[in-house]
Amino acid sequence: MGRLFIVTGRVQGVFFRVSTRDVAAPSGLKGHSINLPDGSVEVRACGDDAAIDQLQAWLHEGPPHASVSAVNERLTECTAPVRFTTG
């Protein structure tokens, strides 16, 4: 199992997706970060629970120009992604 996060606030146009990948990939996490039409960012993370916990903590802050309002989380199936990507 992995986790799916929906991050809301000022999270588009502030390098949130790329920064998320830069935090997740070195930890061995697989998944994606993509912009959603409503202005939020979806982050799917698959891998070690401790690494996902660290990513989750980072998502509450984000990169320097972001302003995170909320991070909603739910469990998700992992379909064996090859790496962490941005969409």
Backbone atoms as SQL, in Angstrom:
CREATE TABLE atoms (id INTEGER PRIMARY KEY, chain TEXT, resi INTEGER, resn TEXT, atom TEXT, x REAL, y REAL, z REAL);
INSERT INTO atoms VALUES
  (1, 'A', 1, 'MET', 'N', 0.842, -1.194, 0.000),
  (2, 'A', 1, 'MET', 'CA', 0.000, 0.000, 0.000),
  (3, 'A', 1, 'MET', 'C', 0.879, 1.246, 0.000),
  (4, 'A', 2, 'GLY', 'N', 0.334, 2.260, -0.568),
  (5, 'A', 2, 'GLY', 'CA', 0.980, 3.560, -0.562),
  (6, 'A', 2, 'GLY', 'C', 0.008, 4.585, -0.027),
  (7, 'A', 3, 'ARG', 'N', 0.358, 5.841, -0.197),
  (8, 'A', 3, 'ARG', 'CA', -0.521, 6.913, 0.265),
  (9, 'A', 3, 'ARG', 'C', -0.707, 7.952, -0.829),
  (10, 'A', 4, 'LEU', 'N', -1.904, 8.485, -0.879),
  (11, 'A', 4, 'LEU', 'CA', -2.253, 9.541, -1.815),
  (12, 'A', 4, 'LEU', 'C', -2.532, 10.795, -0.995),
  (13, 'A', 5, 'PHE', 'N', -1.860, 11.869, -1.339),
  (14, 'A', 5, 'PHE', 'CA', -2.025, 13.145, -0.653),
  (15, 'A', 5, 'PHE', 'C', -2.603, 14.166, -1.617),
  (16, 'A', 6, 'ILE', 'N', -3.529, 14.969, -1.147),
  (17, 'A', 6, 'ILE', 'CA', -4.016, 16.128, -1.887),
  (18, 'A', 6, 'ILE', 'C', -3.587, 17.353, -1.078),
  (19, 'A', 7, 'VAL', 'N', -2.752, 18.172, -1.703),
  (20, 'A', 7, 'VAL', 'CA', -2.177, 19.337, -1.034),
  (21, 'A', 7, 'VAL', 'C', -2.853, 20.582, -1.588),
  (22, 'A', 8, 'THR', 'N', -3.425, 21.388, -0.697),
  (23, 'A', 8, 'THR', 'CA', -4.127, 22.595, -1.118),
  (24, 'A', 8, 'THR', 'C', -3.429, 23.836, -0.577),
  (25, 'A', 9, 'GLY', 'N', -3.752, 24.955, -1.191),
  (26, 'A', 9, 'GLY', 'CA', -3.139, 26.234, -0.836),
  (27, 'A', 9, 'GLY', 'C', -2.498, 26.830, -2.078),
  (28, 'A', 10, 'ARG', 'N', -1.474, 27.656, -1.883),
  (29, 'A', 10, 'ARG', 'CA', -0.716, 28.170, -3.031),
  (30, 'A', 10, 'ARG', 'C', 0.375, 27.147, -3.332),
  (31, 'A', 11, 'VAL', 'N', 0.014, 26.150, -4.165),
  (32, 'A', 11, 'VAL', 'CA', 0.917, 25.032, -4.428),
  (33, 'A', 11, 'VAL', 'C', 1.172, 24.820, -5.923),
  (34, 'A', 12, 'GLN', 'N', 0.599, 25.652, -6.763),
  (35, 'A', 12, 'GLN', 'CA', 0.903, 25.587, -8.189),
  (36, 'A', 12, 'GLN', 'C', 1.655, 26.853, -8.582),
  (37, 'A', 13, 'GLY', 'N', 2.624, 26.693, -9.488),
  (38, 'A', 13, 'GLY', 'CA', 3.427, 27.827, -9.925),
  (39, 'A', 13, 'GLY', 'C', 4.531, 28.199, -8.957),
  (40, 'A', 14, 'VAL', 'N', 4.833, 27.306, -8.007),
  (41, 'A', 14, 'VAL', 'CA', 5.872, 27.582, -6.998),
  (42, 'A', 14, 'VAL', 'C', 6.884, 26.428, -6.912),
  (43, 'A', 15, 'PHE', 'N', 6.968, 25.637, -7.983),
  (44, 'A', 15, 'PHE', 'CA', 7.892, 24.493, -8.071),
  (45, 'A', 15, 'PHE', 'C', 7.564, 23.391, -7.067),
  (46, 'A', 16, 'PHE', 'N', 6.283, 23.268, -6.711),
  (47, 'A', 16, 'PHE', 'CA', 5.884, 22.265, -5.725),
  (48, 'A', 16, 'PHE', 'C', 6.094, 20.851, -6.250),
  (49, 'A', 17, 'ARG', 'N', 5.672, 20.580, -7.481),
  (50, 'A', 17, 'ARG', 'CA', 5.779, 19.218, -8.027),
  (51, 'A', 17, 'ARG', 'C', 7.237, 18.771, -8.133),
  (52, 'A', 18, 'VAL', 'N', 8.074, 19.618, -8.709),
  (53, 'A', 18, 'VAL', 'CA', 9.490, 19.264, -8.882),
  (54, 'A', 18, 'VAL', 'C', 10.174, 19.137, -7.530),
  (55, 'A', 19, 'SER', 'N', 9.874, 20.039, -6.614),
  (56, 'A', 19, 'SER', 'CA', 10.469, 19.957, -5.277),
  (57, 'A', 19, 'SER', 'C', 10.041, 18.683, -4.562),
  (58, 'A', 20, 'THR', 'N', 8.778, 18.286, -4.754),
  (59, 'A', 20, 'THR', 'CA', 8.297, 17.040, -4.151),
  (60, 'A', 20, 'THR', 'C', 9.080, 15.857, -4.694),
  (61, 'A', 21, 'ARG', 'N', 9.272, 15.826, -6.001),
  (62, 'A', 21, 'ARG', 'CA', 10.080, 14.752, -6.605),
  (63, 'A', 21, 'ARG', 'C', 11.495, 14.762, -6.036),
  (64, 'A', 22, 'ASP', 'N', 12.077, 15.940, -5.882),
  (65, 'A', 22, 'ASP', 'CA', 13.442, 16.045, -5.374),
  (66, 'A', 22, 'ASP', 'C', 13.567, 15.570, -3.934),
  (67, 'A', 23, 'VAL', 'N', 12.484, 15.658, -3.169),
  (68, 'A', 23, 'VAL', 'CA', 12.472, 15.143, -1.796),
  (69, 'A', 23, 'VAL', 'C', 12.204, 13.642, -1.781),
  (70, 'A', 24, 'ALA', 'N', 11.298, 13.182, -2.628),
  (71, 'A', 24, 'ALA', 'CA', 10.850, 11.784, -2.602),
  (72, 'A', 24, 'ALA', 'C', 11.843, 10.812, -3.237),
  (73, 'A', 25, 'ALA', 'N', 12.380, 11.163, -4.384),
  (74, 'A', 25, 'ALA', 'CA', 13.204, 10.225, -5.157),
  (75, 'A', 25, 'ALA', 'C', 14.445, 9.728, -4.412),
  (76, 'A', 26, 'PRO', 'N', 15.210, 10.589, -3.744),
  (77, 'A', 26, 'PRO', 'CA', 16.396, 10.085, -3.045),
  (78, 'A', 26, 'PRO', 'C', 16.064, 9.106, -1.914),
  (79, 'A', 27, 'SER', 'N', 14.836, 9.151, -1.427),
  (80, 'A', 27, 'SER', 'CA', 14.400, 8.228, -0.371),
  (81, 'A', 27, 'SER', 'C', 13.928, 6.898, -0.936),
  (82, 'A', 28, 'GLY', 'N', 13.991, 6.763, -2.261),
  (83, 'A', 28, 'GLY', 'CA', 13.559, 5.524, -2.896),
  (84, 'A', 28, 'GLY', 'C', 12.071, 5.434, -3.132),
  (85, 'A', 29, 'LEU', 'N', 11.342, 6.523, -2.902),
  (86, 'A', 29, 'LEU', 'CA', 9.906, 6.491, -3.127),
  (87, 'A', 29, 'LEU', 'C', 9.598, 6.519, -4.608),
  (88, 'A', 30, 'LYS', 'N', 8.525, 5.876, -4.975),
  (89, 'A', 30, 'LYS', 'CA', 8.011, 5.864, -6.335),
  (90, 'A', 30, 'LYS', 'C', 6.645, 6.529, -6.311),
  (91, 'A', 31, 'GLY', 'N', 6.223, 7.073, -7.440),
  (92, 'A', 31, 'GLY', 'CA', 4.907, 7.684, -7.508),
  (93, 'A', 31, 'GLY', 'C', 4.903, 8.896, -8.396),
  (94, 'A', 32, 'HIS', 'N', 4.094, 9.896, -8.031),
  (95, 'A', 32, 'HIS', 'CA', 4.008, 11.098, -8.850),
  (96, 'A', 32, 'HIS', 'C', 3.525, 12.293, -8.037),
  (97, 'A', 33, 'SER', 'N', 3.764, 13.467, -8.608),
  (98, 'A', 33, 'SER', 'CA', 3.147, 14.703, -8.133),
  (99, 'A', 33, 'SER', 'C', 2.608, 15.401, -9.365),
  (100, 'A', 34, 'ILE', 'N', 1.298, 15.694, -9.355),
  (101, 'A', 34, 'ILE', 'CA', 0.654, 16.303, -10.514),
  (102, 'A', 34, 'ILE', 'C', -0.269, 17.439, -10.080),
  (103, 'A', 35, 'ASN', 'N', -0.359, 18.449, -10.934),
  (104, 'A', 35, 'ASN', 'CA', -1.302, 19.531, -10.702),
  (105, 'A', 35, 'ASN', 'C', -2.711, 19.052, -11.019),
  (106, 'A', 36, 'LEU', 'N', -3.663, 19.458, -10.209),
  (107, 'A', 36, 'LEU', 'CA', -5.072, 19.162, -10.448),
  (108, 'A', 36, 'LEU', 'C', -5.779, 20.431, -10.919),
  (109, 'A', 37, 'PRO', 'N', -6.863, 20.290, -11.668),
  (110, 'A', 37, 'PRO', 'CA', -7.562, 21.465, -12.214),
  (111, 'A', 37, 'PRO', 'C', -8.043, 22.454, -11.157),
  (112, 'A', 38, 'ASP', 'N', -8.286, 21.998, -9.935),
  (113, 'A', 38, 'ASP', 'CA', -8.801, 22.902, -8.894),
  (114, 'A', 38, 'ASP', 'C', -7.702, 23.708, -8.205),
  (115, 'A', 39, 'GLY', 'N', -6.443, 23.575, -8.648),
  (116, 'A', 39, 'GLY', 'CA', -5.340, 24.341, -8.063),
  (117, 'A', 39, 'GLY', 'C', -4.567, 23.585, -6.998),
  (118, 'A', 40, 'SER', 'N', -4.998, 22.380, -6.676),
  (119, 'A', 40, 'SER', 'CA', -4.274, 21.567, -5.693),
  (120, 'A', 40, 'SER', 'C', -3.251, 20.686, -6.404),
  (121, 'A', 41, 'VAL', 'N', -2.457, 19.965, -5.616),
  (122, 'A', 41, 'VAL', 'CA', -1.465, 19.033, -6.145),
  (123, 'A', 41, 'VAL', 'C', -1.744, 17.661, -5.548),
  (124, 'A', 42, 'GLU', 'N', -1.757, 16.649, -6.418),
  (125, 'A', 42, 'GLU', 'CA', -1.899, 15.257, -5.988),
  (126, 'A', 42, 'GLU', 'C', -0.516, 14.635, -5.909),
  (127, 'A', 43, 'VAL', 'N', -0.227, 13.992, -4.777),
  (128, 'A', 43, 'VAL', 'CA', 1.044, 13.300, -4.592),
  (129, 'A', 43, 'VAL', 'C', 0.735, 11.857, -4.221),
  (130, 'A', 44, 'ARG', 'N', 1.180, 10.929, -5.070),
  (131, 'A', 44, 'ARG', 'CA', 1.058, 9.503, -4.777),
  (132, 'A', 44, 'ARG', 'C', 2.451, 9.014, -4.415),
  (133, 'A', 45, 'ALA', 'N', 2.583, 8.377, -3.248),
  (134, 'A', 45, 'ALA', 'CA', 3.881, 7.907, -2.771),
  (135, 'A', 45, 'ALA', 'C', 3.801, 6.431, -2.414),
  (136, 'A', 46, 'CYS', 'N', 4.713, 5.655, -2.973),
  (137, 'A', 46, 'CYS', 'CA', 4.790, 4.224, -2.724),
  (138, 'A', 46, 'CYS', 'C', 6.209, 3.886, -2.292),
  (139, 'A', 47, 'GLY', 'N', 6.303, 3.081, -1.238),
  (140, 'A', 47, 'GLY', 'CA', 7.619, 2.691, -0.750),
  (141, 'A', 47, 'GLY', 'C', 7.616, 2.526, 0.751),
  (142, 'A', 48, 'ASP', 'N', 8.764, 2.738, 1.339),
  (143, 'A', 48, 'ASP', 'CA', 8.984, 2.575, 2.771),
  (144, 'A', 48, 'ASP', 'C', 8.109, 3.541, 3.574),
  (145, 'A', 49, 'ASP', 'N', 7.421, 3.022, 4.581),
  (146, 'A', 49, 'ASP', 'CA', 6.520, 3.859, 5.396),
  (147, 'A', 49, 'ASP', 'C', 7.233, 5.028, 6.057),
  (148, 'A', 50, 'ALA', 'N', 8.447, 4.808, 6.552),
  (149, 'A', 50, 'ALA', 'CA', 9.188, 5.892, 7.197),
  (150, 'A', 50, 'ALA', 'C', 9.509, 6.998, 6.196),
  (151, 'A', 51, 'ALA', 'N', 9.856, 6.626, 4.977),
  (152, 'A', 51, 'ALA', 'CA', 10.148, 7.624, 3.947),
  (153, 'A', 51, 'ALA', 'C', 8.881, 8.383, 3.564),
  (154, 'A', 52, 'ILE', 'N', 7.755, 7.678, 3.507),
  (155, 'A', 52, 'ILE', 'CA', 6.487, 8.352, 3.208),
  (156, 'A', 52, 'ILE', 'C', 6.133, 9.313, 4.339),
  (157, 'A', 53, 'ASP', 'N', 6.374, 8.917, 5.577),
  (158, 'A', 53, 'ASP', 'CA', 6.123, 9.811, 6.716),
  (159, 'A', 53, 'ASP', 'C', 6.959, 11.086, 6.606),
  (160, 'A', 54, 'GLN', 'N', 8.223, 10.947, 6.204),
  (161, 'A', 54, 'GLN', 'CA', 9.089, 12.119, 6.036),
  (162, 'A', 54, 'GLN', 'C', 8.581, 13.012, 4.915),
  (163, 'A', 55, 'LEU', 'N', 8.145, 12.390, 3.815),
  (164, 'A', 55, 'LEU', 'CA', 7.590, 13.179, 2.715),
  (165, 'A', 55, 'LEU', 'C', 6.331, 13.904, 3.176),
  (166, 'A', 56, 'GLN', 'N', 5.481, 13.216, 3.912),
  (167, 'A', 56, 'GLN', 'CA', 4.251, 13.837, 4.402),
  (168, 'A', 56, 'GLN', 'C', 4.564, 15.067, 5.262),
  (169, 'A', 57, 'ALA', 'N', 5.540, 14.952, 6.128),
  (170, 'A', 57, 'ALA', 'CA', 5.923, 16.093, 6.961),
  (171, 'A', 57, 'ALA', 'C', 6.386, 17.259, 6.081),
  (172, 'A', 58, 'TRP', 'N', 7.157, 16.956, 5.045),
  (173, 'A', 58, 'TRP', 'CA', 7.634, 18.001, 4.143),
  (174, 'A', 58, 'TRP', 'C', 6.475, 18.641, 3.375),
  (175, 'A', 59, 'LEU', 'N', 5.477, 17.840, 2.982),
  (176, 'A', 59, 'LEU', 'CA', 4.342, 18.364, 2.221),
  (177, 'A', 59, 'LEU', 'C', 3.602, 19.465, 2.972),
  (178, 'A', 60, 'HIS', 'N', 3.626, 19.425, 4.286),
  (179, 'A', 60, 'HIS', 'CA', 2.948, 20.455, 5.075),
  (180, 'A', 60, 'HIS', 'C', 3.659, 21.808, 4.958),
  (181, 'A', 61, 'GLU', 'N', 4.920, 21.795, 4.557),
  (182, 'A', 61, 'GLU', 'CA', 5.689, 23.034, 4.384),
  (183, 'A', 61, 'GLU', 'C', 5.857, 23.372, 2.909),
  (184, 'A', 62, 'GLY', 'N', 6.297, 22.393, 2.115),
  (185, 'A', 62, 'GLY', 'CA', 6.533, 22.613, 0.694),
  (186, 'A', 62, 'GLY', 'C', 7.755, 23.470, 0.444),
  (187, 'A', 63, 'PRO', 'N', 7.962, 23.863, -0.807),
  (188, 'A', 63, 'PRO', 'CA', 9.106, 24.705, -1.152),
  (189, 'A', 63, 'PRO', 'C', 8.908, 26.131, -0.633),
  (190, 'A', 64, 'PRO', 'N', 9.961, 26.948, -0.691),
  (191, 'A', 64, 'PRO', 'CA', 9.916, 28.283, -0.065),
  (192, 'A', 64, 'PRO', 'C', 8.744, 29.174, -0.465),
  (193, 'A', 65, 'HIS', 'N', 8.302, 29.176, -1.717),
  (194, 'A', 65, 'HIS', 'CA', 7.252, 30.101, -2.151),
  (195, 'A', 65, 'HIS', 'C', 5.846, 29.529, -2.028),
  (196, 'A', 66, 'ALA', 'N', 5.731, 28.306, -1.546),
  (197, 'A', 66, 'ALA', 'CA', 4.416, 27.688, -1.362),
  (198, 'A', 66, 'ALA', 'C', 3.783, 28.160, -0.060),
  (199, 'A', 67, 'SER', 'N', 2.474, 28.053, -0.013),
  (200, 'A', 67, 'SER', 'CA', 1.722, 28.310, 1.211),
  (201, 'A', 67, 'SER', 'C', 0.677, 27.193, 1.318),
  (202, 'A', 68, 'VAL', 'N', 0.994, 26.178, 2.096),
  (203, 'A', 68, 'VAL', 'CA', 0.136, 24.994, 2.194),
  (204, 'A', 68, 'VAL', 'C', -0.984, 25.253, 3.187),
  (205, 'A', 69, 'SER', 'N', -2.220, 25.033, 2.726),
  (206, 'A', 69, 'SER', 'CA', -3.391, 25.175, 3.602),
  (207, 'A', 69, 'SER', 'C', -3.738, 23.864, 4.282),
  (208, 'A', 70, 'ALA', 'N', -3.668, 22.754, 3.520),
  (209, 'A', 70, 'ALA', 'CA', -4.049, 21.449, 4.067),
  (210, 'A', 70, 'ALA', 'C', -3.382, 20.345, 3.262),
  (211, 'A', 71, 'VAL', 'N', -3.188, 19.219, 3.937),
  (212, 'A', 71, 'VAL', 'CA', -2.703, 17.996, 3.298),
  (213, 'A', 71, 'VAL', 'C', -3.656, 16.886, 3.710),
  (214, 'A', 72, 'ASN', 'N', -4.457, 16.423, 2.756),
  (215, 'A', 72, 'ASN', 'CA', -5.391, 15.329, 3.011),
  (216, 'A', 72, 'ASN', 'C', -4.761, 14.036, 2.525),
  (217, 'A', 73, 'GLU', 'N', -4.999, 12.961, 3.244),
  (218, 'A', 73, 'GLU', 'CA', -4.306, 11.699, 2.981),
  (219, 'A', 73, 'GLU', 'C', -5.290, 10.538, 2.958),
  (220, 'A', 74, 'ARG', 'N', -4.994, 9.574, 2.094),
  (221, 'A', 74, 'ARG', 'CA', -5.715, 8.302, 2.127),
  (222, 'A', 74, 'ARG', 'C', -4.790, 7.220, 1.597),
  (223, 'A', 75, 'LEU', 'N', -5.084, 5.988, 1.958),
  (224, 'A', 75, 'LEU', 'CA', -4.311, 4.857, 1.460),
  (225, 'A', 75, 'LEU', 'C', -4.645, 4.630, -0.009),
  (226, 'A', 76, 'THR', 'N', -3.677, 4.125, -0.757),
  (227, 'A', 76, 'THR', 'CA', -3.884, 3.859, -2.171),
  (228, 'A', 76, 'THR', 'C', -3.083, 2.631, -2.574),
  (229, 'A', 77, 'GLU', 'N', -3.538, 1.971, -3.600),
  (230, 'A', 77, 'GLU', 'CA', -2.793, 0.852, -4.166),
  (231, 'A', 77, 'GLU', 'C', -1.605, 1.395, -4.947),
  (232, 'A', 78, 'CYS', 'N', -0.531, 0.647, -4.943),
  (233, 'A', 78, 'CYS', 'CA', 0.628, 1.013, -5.729),
  (234, 'A', 78, 'CYS', 'C', 0.710, 0.072, -6.934),
  (235, 'A', 79, 'THR', 'N', 0.861, 0.661, -8.087),
  (236, 'A', 79, 'THR', 'CA', 0.912, -0.134, -9.317),
  (237, 'A', 79, 'THR', 'C', 2.331, -0.225, -9.855),
  (238, 'A', 80, 'ALA', 'N', 3.279, -0.388, -8.963),
  (239, 'A', 80, 'ALA', 'CA', 4.688, -0.581, -9.303),
  (240, 'A', 80, 'ALA', 'C', 5.236, 0.493, -10.253),
  (241, 'A', 81, 'PRO', 'N', 5.136, 1.776, -9.868),
  (242, 'A', 81, 'PRO', 'CA', 5.751, 2.800, -10.720),
  (243, 'A', 81, 'PRO', 'C', 7.266, 2.602, -10.729),
  (244, 'A', 82, 'VAL', 'N', 7.871, 3.030, -11.806),
  (245, 'A', 82, 'VAL', 'CA', 9.308, 2.835, -11.990),
  (246, 'A', 82, 'VAL', 'C', 10.125, 3.861, -11.204),
  (247, 'A', 83, 'ARG', 'N', 9.609, 5.078, -11.097),
  (248, 'A', 83, 'ARG', 'CA', 10.333, 6.161, -10.421),
  (249, 'A', 83, 'ARG', 'C', 9.304, 7.179, -9.930),
  (250, 'A', 84, 'PHE', 'N', 9.795, 8.268, -9.373),
  (251, 'A', 84, 'PHE', 'CA', 8.909, 9.351, -8.961),
  (252, 'A', 84, 'PHE', 'C', 8.881, 10.376, -10.077),
  (253, 'A', 85, 'THR', 'N', 7.674, 10.677, -10.578),
  (254, 'A', 85, 'THR', 'CA', 7.548, 11.573, -11.728),
  (255, 'A', 85, 'THR', 'C', 6.687, 12.797, -11.400),
  (256, 'A', 86, 'THR', 'N', 6.777, 13.789, -12.264),
  (257, 'A', 86, 'THR', 'CA', 5.898, 14.955, -12.186),
  (258, 'A', 86, 'THR', 'C', 5.064, 14.970, -13.450),
  (259, 'A', 87, 'GLY', 'N', 3.853, 15.434, -13.328),
  (260, 'A', 87, 'GLY', 'CA', 2.953, 15.441, -14.475),
  (261, 'A', 87, 'GLY', 'C', 2.650, 16.815, -14.953);
